[in-house]
Amino acid sequence: LLEEVFKFVENKHYLDVPAIAIYYYAYKATKERDNEEYFQRLKEQIIEHGDLFPQSEIRDIYLLAINYTIGRMNAGVEQYVRETFELYRRGLEKKILIQNGLLSRFTFMNAVINGAMLKEYDWTERFIHEYKDYMEEQYRENVVHYSLARLHYEKKDYATAMRLFSQVEYDDILLNLNAKTLLLKMYYEEDELDLLEALLESMRMYMRRKKVIGYHKANFKNIITITKKLVHVNPYDKTQRENLHKEILETNPLPERKWLLKQVEEMG
C-alpha cells in the first residue's frame, strides 16, 4: 500500500509540494540509507522550505536528518562529518534545535565533537560558551568540562586535555568512558605506557562496577582488549602486526577502528 502511495505521489508531481516532498525524502533516506540522493534532496527541502513548517515539526525533521548523517559517519563515510556539522550549525543558528528554552546535552556534545573534528576550533569554542546556559543545570558543569577537554584533544593540546580529563570523574557513565577512551589514546601516543596500563585496568574495573549494557559494553570491552594487544605486540614482528590488523578489521563494534589501525600501520 505504501509503495502505491509513493508511486501516486511521484506520478502526480506532488513532490513539488514542500510538505509532501520533505516527508517523502525523509522516509526514503531512512529506508534506503545507501542511496545518498534521498538525503541530499531532503537537505535541499530543509534549506529551501524549512521556514514553512512549525518550529516543533521542523525540529523533528532536522533530528531525523542528523540521525541519518550520524549513521553514515558511523559507517565510515567521512564526508558526513561535515554534513552533520552543517545541520547542527544551521539548526542552532535558527534556534530550531532548542526546545522550550533547552538544548539537549547530547546535541551539545555532538556539535562540539563534530566541530572539533573538522578543525572548526573558533566556532566550537564560541559555541561552548554561548550555548552552555541552554543546557539543563544538572548536566551543565560536566558536559562543558568534557567539551573543553575534547576541544583541546582535537587541537592536539594533549597536556591541557589530559589535565582536564584527569580532574573529574563524570557522573554520566558513557561520558566517563568516552573521556577515558580519549585519555587512553593520548597516553599511547605520548608513550605513557605505565599510565596506559593502569587506565586500562581501571576501565575494566569501572565497567564491572557500573551497569554498562548492550552495544556500549561490547564497544568499550573491545577497545580495552585491542588496546592491550596493541601495547604488547612486537612492532618488529610482521606476522603479529598483520594478525592484530586483521583482528581490528573484524572486531565489532569498534568505533575507534580507524585510530587503532593507524597505530598498527605506523609500526611497519
Backbone as CSV, one residue per row, in Angstrom:
resi,resn,N_x,N_y,N_z,CA_x,CA_y,CA_z,C_x,C_y,C_z
1,LEU,0.831,-1.212,0.000,0.000,0.000,0.000,0.863,1.258,0.000
2,LEU,1.907,1.242,0.833,2.781,2.415,0.925,3.480,2.679,-0.405
3,GLU,3.913,1.605,-1.079,4.574,1.776,-2.375,3.622,2.384,-3.401
4,GLU,2.345,2.007,-3.312,1.348,2.574,-4.232,1.166,4.064,-3.974
5,VAL,1.183,4.438,-2.700,1.079,5.860,-2.340,2.271,6.622,-2.914
6,PHE,3.476,6.049,-2.769,4.681,6.713,-3.286,4.605,6.881,-4.807
7,LYS,4.142,5.847,-5.511,4.019,5.942,-6.968,3.029,7.030,-7.365
8,PHE,1.937,7.110,-6.621,0.933,8.145,-6.878,1.545,9.535,-6.691
9,VAL,2.286,9.698,-5.592,2.941,10.984,-5.298,3.928,11.345,-6.407
10,GLU,4.716,10.355,-6.845,5.726,10.609,-7.878,5.090,10.939,-9.229
11,ASN,4.049,10.200,-9.589,3.420,10.374,-10.907,2.597,11.650,-11.013
12,LYS,2.038,12.091,-9.914,1.157,13.272,-9.931,1.897,14.563,-9.587
13,HIS,3.225,14.497,-9.519,4.055,15.687,-9.264,3.806,16.309,-7.891
14,TYR,3.372,15.497,-6.940,3.159,16.032,-5.591,4.482,16.356,-4.890
15,LEU,5.590,15.912,-5.466,6.885,16.241,-4.863,7.236,17.716,-5.038
16,ASP,6.406,18.434,-5.793,6.568,19.891,-5.880,5.975,20.585,-4.660
17,VAL,5.242,19.832,-3.845,4.625,20.394,-2.630,5.579,20.140,-1.461
18,PRO,6.152,21.198,-0.857,7.165,21.008,0.196,6.727,20.102,1.337
19,ALA,5.487,20.231,1.799,5.019,19.440,2.942,5.001,17.948,2.621
20,ILE,4.786,17.613,1.350,4.813,16.209,0.933,6.250,15.774,0.647
21,ALA,6.976,16.616,-0.077,8.338,16.258,-0.501,9.259,15.998,0.684
22,ILE,9.162,16.827,1.711,10.106,16.710,2.826,9.923,15.390,3.573
23,TYR,8.659,14.941,3.710,8.414,13.669,4.397,8.707,12.479,3.475
24,TYR,8.470,12.668,2.195,8.790,11.616,1.223,10.292,11.321,1.251
25,TYR,11.097,12.374,1.148,12.554,12.178,1.124,13.089,11.732,2.482
26,ALA,12.449,12.186,3.548,12.862,11.747,4.887,12.649,10.242,5.036
27,TYR,11.496,9.766,4.600,11.196,8.336,4.693,12.148,7.528,3.810
28,LYS,12.333,7.993,2.573,13.197,7.274,1.636,14.646,7.225,2.133
29,ALA,15.124,8.339,2.695,16.502,8.373,3.214,16.668,7.389,4.359
30,THR,15.651,7.287,5.202,15.701,6.381,6.348,15.687,4.919,5.903
31,LYS,14.869,4.619,4.895,14.709,3.234,4.457,15.793,2.781,3.479
32,GLU,16.332,3.721,2.705,17.350,3.368,1.706,18.612,4.174,1.992
33,ARG,19.286,3.808,3.077,20.402,4.612,3.588,21.569,4.710,2.611
34,ASP,21.753,3.698,1.781,22.891,3.718,0.860,22.644,4.601,-0.364
35,ASN,21.391,4.975,-0.587,21.071,5.868,-1.709,21.137,7.308,-1.209
36,GLU,22.292,7.932,-1.406,22.537,9.244,-0.808,21.716,10.357,-1.456
37,GLU,21.172,10.089,-2.628,20.385,11.119,-3.313,19.179,11.541,-2.476
38,TYR,18.567,10.582,-1.769,17.386,10.924,-0.971,17.746,11.887,0.154
39,PHE,18.904,11.654,0.792,19.320,12.586,1.844,19.603,13.964,1.265
40,GLN,20.278,14.015,0.111,20.599,15.312,-0.494,19.325,16.078,-0.843
41,ARG,18.323,15.384,-1.335,17.032,16.019,-1.639,16.352,16.496,-0.356
42,LEU,16.446,15.680,0.694,15.875,16.074,1.987,16.552,17.342,2.488
43,LYS,17.873,17.391,2.384,18.621,18.570,2.834,18.201,19.813,2.047
44,GLU,18.027,19.659,0.733,17.579,20.786,-0.097,16.219,21.291,0.366
45,GLN,15.319,20.368,0.673,13.981,20.752,1.138,14.055,21.498,2.466
46,ILE,14.915,21.011,3.369,15.070,21.658,4.672,15.578,23.089,4.499
47,ILE,16.583,23.264,3.645,17.174,24.594,3.446,16.192,25.538,2.756
48,GLU,15.519,25.040,1.714,14.653,25.908,0.908,13.289,26.161,1.542
49,HIS,12.755,25.159,2.245,11.370,25.275,2.700,11.180,25.070,4.199
50,GLY,12.283,24.918,4.935,12.170,24.666,6.371,11.385,25.723,7.120
51,ASP,11.466,26.973,6.650,10.781,28.072,7.344,9.260,27.986,7.230
52,LEU,8.751,27.121,6.341,7.300,26.988,6.172,6.668,26.127,7.266
53,PHE,7.497,25.398,8.014,6.990,24.437,8.991,7.007,25.028,10.398
54,PRO,6.078,24.572,11.257,6.140,24.981,12.672,7.464,24.534,13.292
55,GLN,7.924,25.263,14.301,9.228,25.000,14.927,9.365,23.551,15.386
56,SER,8.351,23.032,16.070,8.450,21.671,16.613,8.524,20.634,15.496
57,GLU,7.838,20.896,14.397,7.812,19.942,13.285,9.147,19.924,12.540
58,ILE,9.693,21.098,12.238,10.966,21.137,11.515,12.100,20.630,12.401
59,ARG,11.946,20.788,13.721,12.948,20.243,14.646,13.023,18.726,14.511
60,ASP,11.870,18.069,14.471,11.858,16.609,14.318,12.497,16.183,12.994
61,ILE,12.261,16.971,11.943,12.839,16.658,10.632,14.359,16.832,10.669
62,TYR,14.824,17.901,11.326,16.266,18.110,11.500,16.898,16.925,12.224
63,LEU,16.267,16.487,13.316,16.827,15.386,14.101,16.862,14.095,13.295
64,LEU,15.849,13.898,12.459,15.842,12.714,11.592,17.009,12.781,10.599
65,ALA,17.218,13.971,10.013,18.330,14.145,9.066,19.675,13.948,9.762
66,ILE,19.798,14.473,10.983,21.042,14.324,11.748,21.287,12.859,12.095
67,ASN,20.232,12.141,12.468,20.387,10.708,12.761,20.893,9.955,11.527
68,TYR,20.409,10.373,10.358,20.881,9.750,9.112,22.372,10.009,8.924
69,THR,22.789,11.272,9.077,24.201,11.601,8.829,25.113,10.946,9.862
70,ILE,24.659,10.851,11.111,25.463,10.180,12.141,25.614,8.691,11.807
71,GLY,24.534,8.090,11.312,24.603,6.691,10.889,25.617,6.484,9.775
72,ARG,25.652,7.415,8.820,26.618,7.327,7.722,28.042,7.554,8.229
73,MET,28.198,8.491,9.174,29.507,8.708,9.805,30.001,7.432,10.461
74,ASN,29.112,6.802,11.249,29.486,5.579,11.972,29.804,4.430,11.017
75,ALA,29.267,4.524,9.803,29.564,3.502,8.786,30.876,3.803,8.064
76,GLY,31.526,4.902,8.464,32.842,5.225,7.916,32.833,6.146,6.714
77,VAL,31.682,6.755,6.393,31.612,7.684,5.254,31.988,9.079,5.761
78,GLU,33.238,9.469,5.552,33.803,10.634,6.239,33.157,11.957,5.849
79,GLN,32.626,12.070,4.629,32.024,13.335,4.208,30.845,13.720,5.099
80,TYR,30.291,12.729,5.803,29.116,13.023,6.625,29.463,13.673,7.959
81,VAL,30.747,13.765,8.283,31.134,14.576,9.442,30.772,16.026,9.148
82,ARG,31.115,16.496,7.943,30.778,17.865,7.536,29.268,18.046,7.392
83,GLU,28.588,17.068,6.806,27.129,17.163,6.653,26.453,17.302,8.013
84,THR,26.905,16.504,8.982,26.326,16.559,10.329,26.579,17.918,10.958
85,PHE,27.804,18.390,10.838,28.172,19.686,11.410,27.313,20.808,10.838
86,GLU,27.122,20.809,9.521,26.348,21.886,8.892,24.889,21.856,9.343
87,LEU,24.335,20.667,9.549,22.966,20.572,10.073,22.890,21.131,11.487
88,TYR,23.877,20.780,12.321,23.904,21.328,13.679,24.048,22.845,13.642
89,ARG,24.981,23.339,12.840,25.232,24.782,12.807,23.981,25.543,12.365
90,ARG,23.350,25.084,11.308,22.149,25.757,10.810,21.002,25.645,11.815
91,GLY,20.844,24.451,12.382,19.769,24.245,13.358,19.933,25.085,14.607
92,LEU,21.179,25.324,15.005,21.455,26.158,16.180,21.278,27.635,15.859
93,GLU,21.770,28.060,14.701,21.641,29.465,14.316,20.180,29.885,14.243
94,LYS,19.329,28.973,13.780,17.906,29.270,13.648,17.121,28.910,14.908
95,LYS,17.842,28.444,15.942,17.236,28.059,17.229,16.249,26.894,17.086
96,ILE,16.360,26.147,15.986,15.454,25.029,15.743,15.705,23.892,16.726
97,LEU,16.962,23.695,17.114,17.318,22.569,17.983,17.123,22.882,19.466
98,ILE,16.646,24.078,19.754,16.352,24.458,21.141,14.854,24.309,21.367
99,GLN,14.490,23.534,22.373,13.078,23.248,22.650,12.736,23.706,24.059
100,ASN,11.724,24.542,24.165,11.318,25.093,25.466,12.497,25.741,26.196
101,GLY,13.346,26.408,25.422,14.485,27.113,26.016,15.647,26.220,26.405
102,LEU,15.579,24.932,26.045,16.629,23.982,26.441,17.269,23.316,25.227
103,LEU,18.560,23.054,25.363,19.320,22.326,24.351,19.757,20.998,24.957
104,SER,19.429,19.904,24.283,19.816,18.572,24.763,21.324,18.475,24.942
105,ARG,21.749,17.829,26.028,23.191,17.662,26.262,23.829,16.804,25.169
106,PHE,23.047,15.899,24.582,23.576,15.057,23.508,23.820,15.892,22.245
107,THR,22.880,16.783,21.942,23.063,17.690,20.806,24.271,18.583,21.041
108,PHE,24.414,19.084,22.270,25.536,19.959,22.625,26.863,19.234,22.377
109,MET,26.987,18.025,22.916,28.255,17.290,22.787,28.539,16.887,21.347
110,ASN,27.501,16.471,20.619,27.711,16.088,19.224,28.168,17.270,18.380
111,ALA,27.604,18.447,18.650,28.018,19.652,17.920,29.483,19.963,18.209
112,VAL,29.883,19.823,19.471,31.282,20.064,19.863,32.210,19.072,19.164
113,ILE,31.855,17.796,19.221,32.715,16.753,18.642,32.872,16.945,17.139
114,ASN,31.748,17.218,16.453,31.824,17.419,15.008,32.632,18.658,14.645
115,GLY,32.382,19.751,15.348,33.119,20.981,15.073,34.608,20.812,15.291
116,ALA,34.972,20.159,16.393,36.391,19.972,16.715,37.066,19.027,15.722
117,MET,36.366,17.960,15.332,36.935,17.007,14.368,37.231,17.674,13.023
118,LEU,36.409,18.672,12.668,36.584,19.378,11.394,37.544,20.557,11.512
119,LYS,38.151,20.690,12.712,39.076,21.797,12.990,38.384,23.158,12.939
120,GLU,37.081,23.167,13.204,36.328,24.422,13.330,36.475,24.890,14.783
121,TYR,37.718,25.141,15.175,38.025,25.371,16.583,37.390,26.652,17.127
122,ASP,37.457,27.736,16.369,36.890,29.006,16.845,35.384,28.882,17.029
123,TRP,34.716,28.279,16.032,33.265,28.096,16.129,32.929,27.237,17.347
124,THR,33.683,26.162,17.532,33.396,25.220,18.615,33.558,25.869,19.980
125,GLU,34.643,26.605,20.163,34.859,27.259,21.460,33.791,28.314,21.719
126,ARG,33.447,29.065,20.685,32.393,30.080,20.819,31.054,29.413,21.152
127,PHE,30.772,28.301,20.485,29.533,27.564,20.742,29.452,27.115,22.196
128,ILE,30.536,26.546,22.714,30.535,26.053,24.102,30.136,27.162,25.062
129,HIS,30.729,28.329,24.899,30.475,29.423,25.843,29.121,30.097,25.606
130,GLU,28.677,30.160,24.351,27.416,30.851,24.052,26.188,29.997,24.351
131,TYR,26.325,28.677,24.248,25.146,27.815,24.361,25.103,27.000,25.654
132,LYS,26.124,27.101,26.495,26.160,26.262,27.698,24.964,26.503,28.613
133,ASP,24.481,27.736,28.672,23.374,28.044,29.578,22.032,27.517,29.083
134,TYR,21.988,27.007,27.852,20.755,26.392,27.352,20.604,24.956,27.854
135,MET,21.659,24.393,28.408,21.585,23.024,28.928,20.967,22.994,30.313
136,GLU,20.349,21.860,30.641,19.821,21.700,31.994,20.968,21.805,32.995
137,GLU,20.701,22.491,34.097,21.757,22.806,35.063,22.438,21.556,35.613
138,GLN,21.670,20.473,35.791,22.225,19.265,36.401,23.321,18.617,35.537
139,TYR,23.305,18.899,34.218,24.307,18.316,33.316,25.389,19.311,32.911
140,ARG,25.140,20.584,33.132,25.943,21.648,32.509,27.432,21.550,32.836
141,GLU,27.768,21.465,34.104,29.175,21.527,34.503,29.985,20.388,33.884
142,ASN,29.464,19.164,33.996,30.173,18.000,33.453,30.343,18.079,31.936
143,VAL,29.259,18.458,31.253,29.288,18.474,29.788,30.212,19.571,29.264
144,VAL,30.179,20.738,29.892,31.062,21.834,29.469,32.522,21.450,29.720
145,HIS,32.794,20.841,30.873,34.153,20.404,31.201,34.650,19.391,30.165
146,TYR,33.818,18.395,29.872,34.173,17.382,28.872,34.392,18.027,27.504
147,SER,33.514,18.959,27.139,33.578,19.589,25.816,34.865,20.383,25.635
148,LEU,35.271,21.115,26.656,36.517,21.887,26.573,37.724,20.950,26.483
149,ALA,37.680,19.863,27.266,38.768,18.879,27.211,38.831,18.230,25.829
150,ARG,37.660,17.909,25.278,37.600,17.291,23.942,38.152,18.244,22.878
151,LEU,37.837,19.523,23.018,38.345,20.521,22.077,39.874,20.570,22.112
152,HIS,40.449,20.566,23.317,41.912,20.575,23.439,42.520,19.288,22.872
153,TYR,41.826,18.165,23.055,42.301,16.897,22.492,42.381,16.983,20.969
154,GLU,41.316,17.474,20.337,41.288,17.551,18.879,42.321,18.546,18.349
155,LYS,42.662,19.559,19.162,43.686,20.539,18.771,45.101,20.001,19.010
156,LYS,45.184,18.763,19.497,46.466,18.118,19.837,47.170,18.809,21.004
157,ASP,46.404,19.542,21.792,46.939,20.132,23.026,46.741,19.098,24.129
158,TYR,47.547,18.029,24.061,47.347,16.883,24.934,47.595,17.212,26.403
159,ALA,48.537,18.097,26.681,48.837,18.422,28.083,47.600,18.983,28.774
160,THR,46.923,19.935,28.121,45.712,20.526,28.705,44.581,19.508,28.745
161,ALA,44.409,18.759,27.656,43.328,17.768,27.597,43.493,16.706,28.676
162,MET,44.711,16.192,28.854,44.954,15.165,29.879,44.704,15.718,31.277
163,ARG,45.120,16.963,31.489,44.900,17.575,32.809,43.403,17.710,33.085
164,LEU,42.646,18.176,32.101,41.204,18.361,32.290,40.495,17.023,32.491
165,PHE,40.810,16.028,31.662,40.155,14.720,31.782,40.511,14.032,33.100
166,SER,41.714,14.267,33.602,42.151,13.611,34.840,41.554,14.259,36.085
167,GLN,41.004,15.455,35.936,40.488,16.196,37.092,39.145,15.674,37.594
168,VAL,38.376,15.024,36.700,36.962,14.773,37.003,36.576,13.319,36.749
169,GLU,35.767,12.769,37.667,35.038,11.524,37.410,33.616,11.957,37.061
170,TYR,33.254,11.845,35.796,31.948,12.325,35.357,30.831,11.454,35.922
171,ASP,29.694,12.098,36.218,28.545,11.363,36.758,27.979,10.388,35.726
172,ASP,27.954,10.810,34.478,27.397,10.002,33.399,28.392,8.899,33.012
173,ILE,27.920,7.651,33.010,28.798,6.504,32.753,29.450,6.586,31.374
174,LEU,28.650,6.871,30.342,29.200,6.902,28.987,30.149,8.078,28.793
175,LEU,29.836,9.203,29.423,30.733,10.362,29.358,32.080,9.997,29.976
176,ASN,32.015,9.299,31.099,33.239,8.868,31.783,34.067,7.937,30.903
177,LEU,33.402,6.968,30.292,34.121,6.002,29.458,34.657,6.642,28.175
178,ASN,33.915,7.593,27.627,34.415,8.316,26.452,35.649,9.140,26.809
179,ALA,35.619,9.779,27.985,36.776,10.560,28.446,37.982,9.644,28.646
180,LYS,37.747,8.480,29.252,38.843,7.536,29.492,39.404,6.999,28.168
181,THR,38.533,6.838,27.168,38.998,6.380,25.855,39.932,7.409,25.219
182,LEU,39.593,8.681,25.355,40.468,9.728,24.816,41.786,9.780,25.587
183,LEU,41.714,9.611,26.902,42.943,9.545,27.707,43.823,8.381,27.248
184,LEU,43.185,7.259,27.015,43.879,6.053,26.548,44.669,6.347,25.263
185,LYS,44.023,7.025,24.326,44.674,7.340,23.049,45.852,8.291,23.251
186,MET,45.668,9.267,24.124,46.754,10.225,24.377,47.928,9.556,25.080
187,TYR,47.651,8.718,26.084,48.732,8.015,26.782,49.534,7.162,25.801
188,TYR,48.831,6.481,24.897,49.530,5.635,23.922,50.402,6.485,22.997
189,GLU,49.829,7.547,22.466,50.566,8.385,21.513,51.751,9.094,22.168
190,GLU,51.619,9.378,23.477,52.704,10.049,24.196,53.664,9.046,24.846
191,ASP,53.434,7.752,24.577,54.295,6.676,25.091,54.296,6.594,26.619
192,GLU,53.162,6.965,27.221,52.998,6.864,28.683,52.396,5.493,28.987
193,LEU,53.189,4.449,28.791,52.647,3.091,28.817,52.261,2.618,30.213
194,ASP,52.952,3.066,31.253,52.563,2.699,32.620,51.199,3.301,32.962
195,LEU,51.020,4.572,32.601,49.724,5.225,32.824,48.635,4.536,32.004
196,LEU,48.976,4.130,30.792,48.013,3.454,29.927,47.578,2.121,30.518
197,GLU,48.519,1.321,30.989,48.187,0.019,31.591,47.279,0.203,32.803
198,ALA,47.593,1.204,33.630,46.772,1.475,34.817,45.372,1.916,34.413
199,LEU,45.284,2.734,33.364,43.985,3.214,32.888,43.144,2.070,32.338
200,LEU,43.750,1.181,31.575,43.019,0.037,31.023,42.429,-0.822,32.133
201,GLU,43.205,-1.040,33.187,42.708,-1.834,34.316,41.591,-1.098,35.042
202,SER,41.736,0.216,35.201,40.689,0.986,35.895,39.403,1.004,35.069
203,MET,39.521,1.044,33.733,38.332,0.984,32.871,37.635,-0.362,33.013
204,ARG,38.421,-1.421,33.050,37.852,-2.771,33.198,37.097,-2.900,34.516
205,MET,37.690,-2.402,35.601,37.050,-2.466,36.913,35.821,-1.563,36.974
206,TYR,35.918,-0.400,36.353,34.797,0.549,36.323,33.589,-0.087,35.637
207,MET,33.832,-0.791,34.533,32.733,-1.428,33.808,32.124,-2.579,34.599
208,ARG,32.915,-3.223,35.436,32.368,-4.287,36.292,31.473,-3.702,37.377
209,ARG,31.845,-2.510,37.882,31.068,-1.879,38.958,29.792,-1.220,38.438
210,LYS,29.859,-0.658,37.253,28.745,0.116,36.708,27.931,-0.733,35.736
211,LYS,26.697,-0.303,35.540,25.818,-1.046,34.642,25.971,-0.492,33.222
212,VAL,26.900,-1.070,32.485,27.091,-0.701,31.080,26.506,-1.832,30.251
213,ILE,25.536,-1.515,29.390,24.788,-2.586,28.729,24.951,-2.555,27.206
214,GLY,24.620,-3.694,26.598,24.469,-3.816,25.157,25.653,-3.358,24.344
215,TYR,25.340,-2.539,23.351,26.342,-2.050,22.392,27.506,-1.380,23.102
216,HIS,27.209,-0.534,24.083,28.262,0.234,24.752,29.217,-0.686,25.513
217,LYS,28.658,-1.710,26.158,29.504,-2.652,26.890,30.458,-3.357,25.928
218,ALA,29.917,-3.829,24.805,30.744,-4.526,23.816,31.797,-3.590,23.230
219,ASN,31.398,-2.359,22.960,32.312,-1.382,22.373,33.523,-1.134,23.273
220,PHE,33.269,-0.775,24.544,34.380,-0.437,25.437,35.205,-1.671,25.807
221,LYS,34.544,-2.817,25.896,35.288,-4.057,26.152,36.259,-4.335,25.002
222,ASN,35.792,-4.125,23.773,36.654,-4.338,22.601,37.815,-3.349,22.568
223,ILE,37.540,-2.096,22.928,38.605,-1.085,22.954,39.698,-1.497,23.940
224,ILE,39.286,-1.931,25.131,40.250,-2.344,26.162,41.076,-3.537,25.674
225,THR,40.388,-4.547,25.139,41.063,-5.775,24.688,42.073,-5.495,23.576
226,ILE,41.637,-4.744,22.563,42.514,-4.480,21.415,43.674,-3.570,21.808
227,THR,43.413,-2.588,22.668,44.495,-1.674,23.073,45.558,-2.424,23.863
228,LYS,45.134,-3.366,24.721,46.116,-4.183,25.451,47.007,-4.946,24.477
229,LYS,46.403,-5.489,23.437,47.183,-6.220,22.429,48.106,-5.269,21.663
230,LEU,47.623,-4.062,21.423,48.427,-3.055,20.727,49.692,-2.728,21.514
231,VAL,49.538,-2.630,22.835,50.677,-2.306,23.703,51.719,-3.424,23.681
232,HIS,51.249,-4.670,23.616,52.166,-5.804,23.788,52.636,-6.447,22.480
233,VAL,52.093,-6.005,21.340,52.530,-6.585,20.071,53.988,-6.204,19.809
234,ASN,54.714,-7.118,19.218,56.107,-6.839,18.844,56.098,-6.040,17.537
235,PRO,56.500,-4.773,17.569,56.416,-3.937,16.360,57.308,-4.417,15.220
236,TYR,58.287,-5.282,15.531,59.210,-5.774,14.505,58.795,-7.140,13.945
237,ASP,57.675,-7.663,14.484,57.189,-8.973,14.036,56.031,-8.754,13.055
238,LYS,56.306,-8.950,11.770,55.302,-8.677,10.737,54.049,-9.529,10.910
239,THR,54.224,-10.787,11.291,53.077,-11.687,11.464,52.175,-11.202,12.592
240,GLN,52.775,-10.812,13.722,51.986,-10.279,14.835,51.221,-9.027,14.416
241,ARG,51.897,-8.140,13.684,51.250,-6.904,13.235,50.072,-7.212,12.314
242,GLU,50.295,-8.130,11.382,49.235,-8.475,10.421,48.048,-9.135,11.116
243,ASN,48.328,-9.997,12.099,47.248,-10.654,12.841,46.421,-9.645,13.620
244,LEU,47.104,-8.674,14.245,46.387,-7.647,15.003,45.588,-6.755,14.059
245,HIS,46.170,-6.408,12.930,45.479,-5.595,11.920,44.192,-6.292,11.486
246,LYS,44.283,-7.598,11.224,43.120,-8.397,10.808,42.068,-8.432,11.911
247,GLU,42.511,-8.606,13.157,41.572,-8.656,14.282,40.830,-7.329,14.439
248,ILE,41.540,-6.223,14.269,40.900,-4.900,14.377,39.835,-4.742,13.296
249,LEU,40.154,-5.172,12.076,39.193,-5.069,10.970,37.942,-5.902,11.223
250,GLU,38.111,-7.039,11.896,36.998,-7.988,12.061,36.220,-7.797,13.359
251,THR,36.715,-6.958,14.274,36.064,-6.786,15.575,34.937,-5.760,15.485
252,ASN,33.776,-6.137,15.994,32.615,-5.231,16.031,31.882,-5.366,17.359
253,PRO,31.360,-4.248,17.904,31.525,-2.872,17.424,32.893,-2.331,17.821
254,LEU,33.401,-1.388,17.055,34.711,-0.802,17.345,34.820,0.586,16.690
255,PRO,34.171,1.605,17.268,34.232,2.958,16.695,35.648,3.527,16.597
256,GLU,36.572,3.022,17.421,37.957,3.519,17.368,38.812,2.737,16.364
257,ARG,38.154,2.007,15.466,38.866,1.166,14.497,39.911,1.962,13.698
258,LYS,39.522,3.124,13.198,40.430,3.914,12.352,41.703,4.282,13.118
259,TRP,41.553,4.716,14.372,42.716,5.093,15.176,43.598,3.874,15.457
260,LEU,42.972,2.757,15.822,43.727,1.543,16.140,44.500,1.031,14.919
261,LEU,43.851,1.036,13.758,44.531,0.607,12.532,45.736,1.500,12.235
262,LYS,45.556,2.784,12.451,46.651,3.740,12.189,47.867,3.427,13.052
263,GLN,47.617,3.079,14.322,48.744,2.779,15.222,49.502,1.539,14.761
264,VAL,48.756,0.523,14.307,49.415,-0.702,13.819,50.194,-0.409,12.538
265,GLU,49.569,0.341,11.631,50.217,0.635,10.343,51.490,1.457,10.533
266,GLU,51.507,2.316,11.546,52.688,3.153,11.787,53.863,2.350,12.356
267,MET,53.571,1.151,12.881,54.657,0.292,13.379,55.529,-0.219,12.234
268,GLY,54.886,-0.423,11.068,55.612,-1.002,9.947,56.374,0.041,9.165
